Amino acid sequence: MAATVVITLQVRISTQKHDKVAVTGACDVLGQWNPEKIVFLKKKQSPLESELWYVKINVPLSCEGLEYRYLVCRKYISAHGDEPEEETHIIRHWEAGVFSRYKTLSELGSEESIDCYGEFPPERCMFVDQGWLMSDTEIQLRFHNNPIHIFKKRDQTSKYNIKCCTVNLYTDEVVDDVECVDQFYQSVHASNPPIRVSSLGEYDNQDQSAHGMPVSDTDYVIFKLKTFEFNSHGIKVQIYKPTENSSEPSLYGYTNILPLHLENCTGSLVLVLNSLHGFPIGHITVRYLVCKPNKYVKYSLAKSFSKWWNRDRPTLEIGHRGLGDTHSTDINYKKEQNVKHENTLGSLMTAGEMGADYVEFDVMLSKDKVPIIWHDFKVSILLRKRSRGKHQVYNIPVHELTLAQLQDLRVEYVKHNSGSEHYDVSDVTEEHNLHDKLSPFPLLRDALREIDPNLGFYVEIKYPIYLYDNKSKEEGIESFFERNSFLDPILKVLHEEGGSRRIVIASFDPDTCIMARLKQNRYPVFFLVEDLGGGQPYFSDTRTHSVTSAVALAKSEKFLGVSINAAALMRKEDKLLEYVFAQQMICFVWGPDANNVEVRQDLKDRHVHAICHDEIGKNHRTSIYRAEHEDRIQKLATLYQSISPGLSPSHSLKGSAASLSTLESLEDSRSQLSLKAEKSNSSSYLLPTVTVTRDSATQSSSFHSTMQTDVTLNGQNATIQDYRTDFY
């Protein structure tokens, strides 16, 4: 048996009642980053304001140091009918980030070694983030735009409060006030989960007051609960009304929401309000969302980019659909330059070669739930009539055709076929018949596998939402996939094939963004917003109507940022960009105005973080990421030559990860490095790595992400394991 040593992990943290502190890390005793194998700490009596939590663990003496991170959980005991009770937990928040904490065994052996939760050196690229759905389900109830209608005229102008309480349908237990909530937590049973409340732009994730939360004409109030037993819970919605004889409002009416009301994952309900004696007194409108955990993926605690962005970089450039919208107004230029068709692998690859930092593309599902890259919700099938050369167009939703059917079609966008004189559909089909990289409907999986991993992906997830008239959805789509079953296959492919690639997820649909954030812990989410100003909004959902409402949603749901139509930012008197930056949001820009070189320069001067446009192919540039990558390779080559002049390139460098977070510090720390011969199994050689690298397929990934790059050193071909310390 390998020799071990006992070390103590200690952390100062301020917790809420019933919180439990845990730790995870890159070793077996700490669960190898598995959220189901975390180690819980014990609480010490501490005279200081913040609490001190600790745990003693055995680690092998051969271990040079420990990579780890802390998290805050709540334990629950869940019972299903006659089945035995099971203990489970949710992660409320955790020390997420690109890297983790690192200490040597000698540092950990000191009694003075005490961590402070949420405090890290800047080079660790760490942050405290919310948890994600593992085995629990989140339910959101939204009330806005005068949701309460009372039949009695004298009560129609009153201001009402709303309170939501969970009800166990099998025990009649109700979590209705603070005392009951405490009893619930003390029993740690998941029978009646408490509900917390947010109001967009006002407050976030608060406990409810004893008499509910006010809902005015302009409020957007959201009640949230997490449950392990979705079908066992109802929700009692109580209405409180001010009274003349009391300073506190009194209970006026109620209604109940049952699981059968929430069969779809999103929707709107109009429910009868009953008086305390059971008579109907009005009705209430509630919109809801039911987000379930991803059934395909178990996410790791190894790393996260969900709230990380390098804010010191110059403005990034994003190739819209690769080399640009094929049907943009500058069609003559595109024909002359033989620009590849949008949203094809060829277009995405060429955009990267032309200097794009990211490429934007649209993702949806085929009928057999294969994630594909395609923009419109429908395809036009052209049938040639028997009468001389005439065609007839049939519009078919993409999601009603299997992948095989889609790839056999000769298709083009219906909106461009109709009356277009600038584009010949036959050119496209002939083109993709000859070149697989130019075929329409490429697989998301193939894009992730075949395109240069230094090229970032801006993945817009397409989901049809109601237009402003609230009667029809985009392109007349009437039925579509349920959001949970729609998102899960897309997130599964991103998880399995994403590797070290920079990926951001975006959508115009607010609920798709919310669910993409709740279902995974790895990639950042951006909310796409129009805000053309002055005129009628494009979508009916009030959260999409303005930049300010979009930012309020992004802050409440912990998105990394917003992606704004450039036209909105050209209204400089509105100071929208200043508002976005003041709210600590990352700001992407898109839209036709961004195709103007002067507009792009203006946006760069105003320090937007990225611009998505159609002009990538016009001016060849060097990708910022590619330049950084090549600079790292050169530094690694120089470093290798300086520290191992008498060694062959087959040697591998290994050292303290704590002091080697950047290549610059790596070069300054040469004296701390130890050399370890490690012959590669291939004809190439492995060069400096600073940490242990594990198999990403097992989700026990390394302190530094690595990627192999072929270079020539001292006249010999070699492969460098490159560190990615800058990331997004």
Solvent accessible surface area in square Angstrom, and as a share of the most:
residue,aa,sasa,rsa
1,M,241,1.08
2,A,73,0.57
3,A,62,0.48
4,T,72,0.42
5,V,50,0.29
6,V,87,0.50
7,I,4,0.02
8,T,18,0.10
9,L,1,0.01
10,Q,6,0.03
11,V,0,0.00
12,R,54,0.20
13,I,9,0.05
14,S,90,0.58
15,T,32,0.19
16,Q,89,0.40
17,K,119,0.51
18,H,45,0.20
19,D,8,0.04
20,K,81,0.34
21,V,0,0.00
22,A,0,0.00
23,V,0,0.00
24,T,0,0.00
25,G,0,0.00
26,A,9,0.07
27,C,19,0.11
28,D,120,0.62
29,V,58,0.33
30,L,0,0.00
31,G,7,0.06
32,Q,56,0.25
33,W,4,0.01
34,N,49,0.25
35,P,10,0.06
36,E,115,0.52
37,K,129,0.55
38,I,17,0.09
39,V,35,0.20
40,F,57,0.24
41,L,11,0.06
42,K,134,0.57
43,K,110,0.46
44,K,70,0.30
45,Q,175,0.78
46,S,32,0.21
47,P,136,0.86
48,L,99,0.49
49,E,182,0.82
50,S,28,0.18
51,E,31,0.14
52,L,16,0.08
53,W,14,0.05
54,Y,50,0.19
55,V,18,0.11
56,K,124,0.52
57,I,9,0.05
58,N,83,0.43
59,V,0,0.00
60,P,54,0.34
61,L,104,0.52
62,S,101,0.65
63,C,35,0.21
64,E,107,0.48
65,G,11,0.11
66,L,3,0.02
67,E,17,0.08
68,Y,0,0.00
69,R,0,0.00
70,Y,0,0.00
71,L,0,0.00
72,V,1,0.00
73,C,0,0.00
74,R,21,0.07
75,K,57,0.24
76,Y,17,0.07
77,I,40,0.20
78,S,6,0.04
79,A,39,0.30
80,H,80,0.36
81,G,78,0.75
82,D,157,0.81
83,E,102,0.46
84,P,113,0.71
85,E,98,0.44
86,E,102,0.46
87,E,116,0.52
88,T,35,0.20
89,H,25,0.11
90,I,20,0.10
91,I,8,0.04
92,R,52,0.19
93,H,47,0.21
94,W,0,0.00
95,E,0,0.00
96,A,0,0.00
97,G,0,0.00
98,V,1,0.01
99,F,3,0.01
100,S,3,0.02
101,R,26,0.09
102,Y,32,0.12
103,K,40,0.17
104,T,37,0.21
105,L,28,0.14
106,S,93,0.60
107,E,84,0.38
108,L,4,0.02
109,G,56,0.54
110,S,49,0.32
111,E,120,0.54
112,E,150,0.67
113,S,17,0.11
114,I,59,0.30
115,D,9,0.05
116,C,50,0.30
117,Y,33,0.12
118,G,29,0.28
119,E,114,0.51
120,F,44,0.18
121,P,70,0.44
122,P,121,0.76
123,E,72,0.32
124,R,12,0.04
125,C,10,0.06
126,M,21,0.09
127,F,28,0.12
128,V,67,0.39
129,D,6,0.03
130,Q,46,0.20
131,G,9,0.09
132,W,10,0.04
133,L,4,0.02
134,M,36,0.16
135,S,66,0.43
136,D,2,0.01
137,T,12,0.07
138,E,5,0.02
139,I,5,0.03
140,Q,0,0.00
141,L,1,0.00
142,R,7,0.02
143,F,1,0.00
144,H,20,0.09
145,N,101,0.52
146,N,94,0.48
147,P,8,0.05
148,I,33,0.17
149,H,82,0.37
150,I,3,0.02
151,F,107,0.45
152,K,109,0.46
153,K,172,0.73
154,R,188,0.68
155,D,13,0.07
156,Q,80,0.36
157,T,122,0.71
158,S,35,0.22
159,K,131,0.55
160,Y,14,0.05
161,N,29,0.15
162,I,0,0.00
163,K,12,0.05
164,C,1,0.01
165,C,2,0.01
166,T,0,0.00
167,V,24,0.14
168,N,9,0.05
169,L,67,0.33
170,Y,167,0.63
171,T,76,0.44
172,D,117,0.61
173,E,87,0.39
174,V,50,0.28
175,V,13,0.08
176,D,47,0.24
177,D,65,0.34
178,V,107,0.62
179,E,115,0.52
180,C,40,0.24
181,V,37,0.21
182,D,39,0.20
183,Q,98,0.43
184,F,13,0.05
185,Y,24,0.09
186,Q,117,0.52
187,S,54,0.35
188,V,51,0.29
189,H,60,0.27
190,A,4,0.03
191,S,24,0.16
192,N,3,0.02
193,P,8,0.05
194,P,25,0.16
195,I,13,0.07
196,R,61,0.22
197,V,0,0.00
198,S,1,0.01
199,S,3,0.02
200,L,26,0.13
201,G,64,0.62
202,E,128,0.58
203,Y,56,0.21
204,D,57,0.30
205,N,68,0.35
206,Q,76,0.34
207,D,97,0.50
208,Q,30,0.13
209,S,57,0.37
210,A,66,0.51
211,H,53,0.24
212,G,3,0.03
213,M,18,0.08
214,P,84,0.53
215,V,16,0.09
216,S,40,0.26
217,D,83,0.43
218,T,129,0.75
219,D,33,0.17
220,Y,21,0.08
221,V,0,0.00
222,I,2,0.01
223,F,1,0.00
224,K,33,0.14
225,L,4,0.02
226,K,72,0.31
227,T,2,0.01
228,F,34,0.14
229,E,18,0.08
230,F,37,0.15
231,N,107,0.55
232,S,23,0.15
233,H,9,0.04
234,G,2,0.02
235,I,5,0.03
236,K,53,0.23
237,V,1,0.00
238,Q,14,0.06
239,I,0,0.00
240,Y,21,0.08
241,K,41,0.17
242,P,72,0.45
243,T,53,0.31
244,E,178,0.80
245,N,152,0.78
246,S,59,0.38
247,S,117,0.76
248,E,95,0.42
249,P,29,0.18
250,S,51,0.33
251,L,59,0.29
252,Y,43,0.16
253,G,0,0.00
254,Y,56,0.21
255,T,7,0.04
256,N,62,0.32
257,I,2,0.01
258,L,64,0.32
259,P,20,0.13
260,L,112,0.56
261,H,51,0.23
262,L,7,0.04
263,E,144,0.65
264,N,98,0.50
265,C,8,0.05
266,T,27,0.16
267,G,31,0.30
268,S,64,0.41
269,L,27,0.13
270,V,98,0.56
271,L,20,0.10
272,V,84,0.48
273,L,0,0.00
274,N,39,0.20
275,S,19,0.12
276,L,100,0.50
277,H,157,0.70
278,G,41,0.39
279,F,137,0.57
280,P,84,0.53
281,I,26,0.13
282,G,0,0.00
283,H,61,0.27
284,I,1,0.01
285,T,32,0.19
286,V,1,0.01
287,R,84,0.31
288,Y,9,0.03
289,L,0,0.00
290,V,3,0.01
291,C,0,0.00
292,K,92,0.39
293,P,29,0.19
294,N,10,0.05
295,K,145,0.62
296,Y,98,0.37
297,V,10,0.06
298,K,145,0.61
299,Y,14,0.05
300,S,10,0.06
301,L,0,0.00
302,A,9,0.07
303,K,8,0.04
304,S,0,0.00
305,F,6,0.03
306,S,0,0.00
307,K,65,0.28
308,W,56,0.20
309,W,13,0.04
310,N,34,0.17
311,R,117,0.43
312,D,136,0.71
313,R,32,0.12
314,P,91,0.57
315,T,15,0.09
316,L,2,0.01
317,E,14,0.06
318,I,0,0.00
319,G,0,0.00
320,H,41,0.18
321,R,21,0.08
322,G,0,0.00
323,L,12,0.06
324,G,1,0.01
325,D,25,0.13
326,T,8,0.05
327,H,29,0.13
328,S,23,0.15
329,T,143,0.83
330,D,50,0.26
331,I,13,0.07
332,N,103,0.53
333,Y,46,0.18
334,K,13,0.05
335,K,109,0.46
336,E,134,0.60
337,Q,107,0.48
338,N,114,0.58
339,V,27,0.16
340,K,64,0.27
341,H,5,0.02
342,E,3,0.01
343,N,2,0.01
344,T,1,0.00
345,L,9,0.05
346,G,4,0.04
347,S,0,0.00
348,L,0,0.00
349,M,44,0.20
350,T,28,0.16
351,A,0,0.00
352,G,22,0.21
353,E,122,0.55
354,M,44,0.20
355,G,2,0.02
356,A,1,0.01
357,D,0,0.00
358,Y,0,0.00
359,V,0,0.00
360,E,6,0.02
361,F,0,0.00
362,D,1,0.00
363,V,0,0.00
364,M,1,0.00
365,L,0,0.00
366,S,0,0.00
367,K,118,0.50
368,D,73,0.38
369,K,77,0.33
370,V,40,0.23
371,P,10,0.07
372,I,0,0.00
373,I,0,0.00
374,W,6,0.02
375,H,27,0.12
376,D,1,0.00
377,F,4,0.02
378,K,42,0.18
379,V,0,0.00
380,S,0,0.00
381,I,32,0.16
382,L,45,0.23
383,L,91,0.45
384,R,164,0.60
385,K,91,0.39
386,R,251,0.92
387,S,62,0.40
388,R,224,0.82
389,G,45,0.43
390,K,130,0.55
391,H,89,0.40
392,Q,71,0.32
393,V,60,0.35
394,Y,99,0.38
395,N,73,0.38
396,I,48,0.24
397,P,23,0.15
398,V,0,0.00
399,H,19,0.08
400,E,87,0.39
401,L,22,0.11
402,T,38,0.22
403,L,29,0.15
404,A,66,0.51
405,Q,88,0.39
406,L,0,0.00
407,Q,87,0.39
408,D,121,0.63
409,L,31,0.15
410,R,136,0.50
411,V,3,0.02
412,E,2,0.01
413,Y,2,0.01
414,V,31,0.18
415,K,114,0.48
416,H,38,0.17
417,N,37,0.19
418,S,80,0.51
419,G,78,0.75
420,S,43,0.28
421,E,162,0.73
422,H,116,0.52
423,Y,46,0.17
424,D,70,0.36
425,V,33,0.19
426,S,35,0.23
427,D,74,0.38
428,V,4,0.03
429,T,2,0.01
430,E,97,0.44
431,E,42,0.19
432,H,22,0.10
433,N,98,0.50
434,L,141,0.70
435,H,98,0.44
436,D,113,0.59
437,K,76,0.32
438,L,17,0.09
439,S,25,0.16
440,P,10,0.06
441,F,0,0.00
442,P,12,0.08
443,L,39,0.19
444,L,0,0.00
445,R,62,0.23
446,D,40,0.21
447,A,0,0.00
448,L,9,0.04
449,R,147,0.54
450,E,82,0.37
451,I,5,0.02
452,D,61,0.31
453,P,58,0.36
454,N,10,0.05
455,L,9,0.04
456,G,0,0.00
457,F,0,0.00
458,Y,5,0.02
459,V,0,0.00
460,E,14,0.06
461,I,1,0.01
462,K,20,0.09
463,Y,20,0.07
464,P,1,0.00
465,I,13,0.07
466,Y,97,0.37
467,L,43,0.22
468,Y,89,0.34
469,D,79,0.41
470,N,87,0.44
471,K,171,0.73
472,S,36,0.23
473,K,41,0.17
474,E,30,0.13
475,E,72,0.32
476,G,37,0.35
477,I,3,0.02
478,E,138,0.62
479,S,75,0.48
480,F,38,0.16
481,F,30,0.12
482,E,69,0.31
483,R,22,0.08
484,N,10,0.05
485,S,27,0.17
486,F,0,0.00
487,L,0,0.00
488,D,5,0.03
489,P,12,0.07
490,I,0,0.00
491,L,3,0.02
492,K,55,0.23
493,V,7,0.04
494,L,1,0.00
495,H,33,0.15
496,E,86,0.39
497,E,38,0.17
498,G,3,0.03
499,G,43,0.42
500,S,27,0.17
501,R,7,0.02
502,R,1,0.00
503,I,0,0.00
504,V,0,0.00
505,I,1,0.01
506,A,0,0.00
507,S,1,0.01
508,F,43,0.18
509,D,3,0.02
510,P,1,0.01
511,D,12,0.06
512,T,0,0.00
513,C,1,0.01
514,I,1,0.01
515,M,0,0.00
516,A,0,0.00
517,R,5,0.02
518,L,9,0.04
519,K,1,0.00
520,Q,3,0.01
521,N,5,0.02
522,R,41,0.15
523,Y,7,0.03
524,P,0,0.00
525,V,0,0.00
526,F,0,0.00
527,F,0,0.00
528,L,6,0.03
529,V,1,0.01
530,E,36,0.16
531,D,15,0.08
532,L,105,0.52
533,G,33,0.32
534,G,93,0.89
535,G,59,0.57
536,Q,137,0.61
537,P,39,0.25
538,Y,116,0.44
539,F,9,0.04
540,S,27,0.18
541,D,40,0.21
542,T,52,0.30
543,R,8,0.03
544,T,9,0.05
545,H,53,0.24
546,S,32,0.21
547,V,0,0.00
548,T,62,0.36
549,S,29,0.19
550,A,0,0.00
551,V,0,0.00
552,A,15,0.11
553,L,0,0.00
554,A,0,0.00
555,K,89,0.38
556,S,12,0.08
557,E,8,0.04
558,K,66,0.28
559,F,0,0.00
560,L,5,0.02
561,G,0,0.00
562,V,0,0.00
563,S,1,0.01
564,I,0,0.00
565,N,8,0.04
566,A,0,0.00
567,A,31,0.24
568,A,0,0.00
569,L,1,0.01
570,M,60,0.27
571,R,55,0.20
572,K,101,0.43
573,E,136,0.61
574,D,64,0.33
575,K,131,0.55
576,L,18,0.09
577,L,4,0.02
578,E,95,0.43
579,Y,76,0.29
580,V,0,0.00
581,F,62,0.26
582,A,71,0.55
583,Q,49,0.22
584,Q,123,0.54
585,M,7,0.03
586,I,0,0.00
587,C,0,0.00
588,F,1,0.01
589,V,0,0.00
590,W,42,0.15
591,G,12,0.11
592,P,102,0.64
593,D,54,0.28
594,A,0,0.00
595,N,41,0.21
596,N,73,0.37
597,V,96,0.55
598,E,132,0.59
599,V,26,0.15
600,R,18,0.06
601,Q,94,0.42
602,D,36,0.19
603,L,0,0.00
604,K,60,0.25
605,D,88,0.45
606,R,46,0.17
607,H,138,0.61
608,V,2,0.01
609,H,26,0.12
610,A,0,0.00
611,I,0,0.00
612,C,7,0.04
613,H,5,0.02
614,D,13,0.07
615,E,25,0.11
616,I,4,0.02
617,G,20,0.19
618,K,86,0.37
619,N,97,0.50
620,H,125,0.56
621,R,57,0.21
622,T,86,0.50
623,S,10,0.07
624,I,28,0.14
625,Y,0,0.00
626,R,73,0.26
627,A,44,0.34
628,E,47,0.21
629,H,5,0.02
630,E,96,0.43
631,D,71,0.37
632,R,14,0.05
633,I,18,0.09
634,Q,112,0.50
635,K,61,0.26
636,L,0,0.00
637,A,9,0.07
638,T,61,0.36
639,L,3,0.01
640,Y,5,0.02
641,Q,76,0.34
642,S,58,0.37
643,I,37,0.19
644,S,4,0.03
645,P,116,0.73
646,G,75,0.72
647,L,63,0.31
648,S,53,0.34
649,P,2,0.01
650,S,15,0.09
651,H,38,0.17
652,S,8,0.05
653,L,4,0.02
654,K,58,0.24
655,G,11,0.11
656,S,28,0.18
657,A,4,0.03
658,A,39,0.30
659,S,39,0.25
660,L,3,0.01
661,S,7,0.05
662,T,45,0.26
663,L,13,0.06
664,E,100,0.45
665,S,35,0.23
666,L,1,0.01
667,E,59,0.26
668,D,125,0.65
669,S,10,0.07
670,R,105,0.38
671,S,112,0.72
672,Q,106,0.47
673,L,26,0.13
674,S,66,0.42
675,L,81,0.40
676,K,108,0.46
677,A,74,0.57
678,E,73,0.33
679,K,140,0.59
680,S,15,0.09
681,N,166,0.85
682,S,65,0.42
683,S,110,0.71
684,S,31,0.20
685,Y,46,0.17
686,L,38,0.19
687,L,0,0.00
688,P,1,0.01
689,T,20,0.12
690,V,1,0.01
691,T,14,0.08
692,V,68,0.39
693,T,62,0.36
694,R,65,0.24
695,D,86,0.44
696,S,68,0.44
697,A,87,0.67
698,T,88,0.51
699,Q,47,0.21
700,S,15,0.10
701,S,21,0.13
702,S,10,0.06
703,F,4,0.02
704,H,1,0.00
705,S,14,0.09
706,T,31,0.18
707,M,22,0.10
708,Q,113,0.50
709,T,30,0.17
710,D,117,0.61
711,V,28,0.16
712,T,87,0.51
713,L,6,0.03
714,N,99,0.51
715,G,73,0.70
716,Q,74,0.33
717,N,113,0.58
718,A,1,0.01
719,T,8,0.04
720,I,0,0.00
721,Q,27,0.12
722,D,0,0.00
723,Y,3,0.01
724,R,0,0.00
725,T,25,0.14
726,D,25,0.13
727,F,1,0.01
728,Y,2,0.01
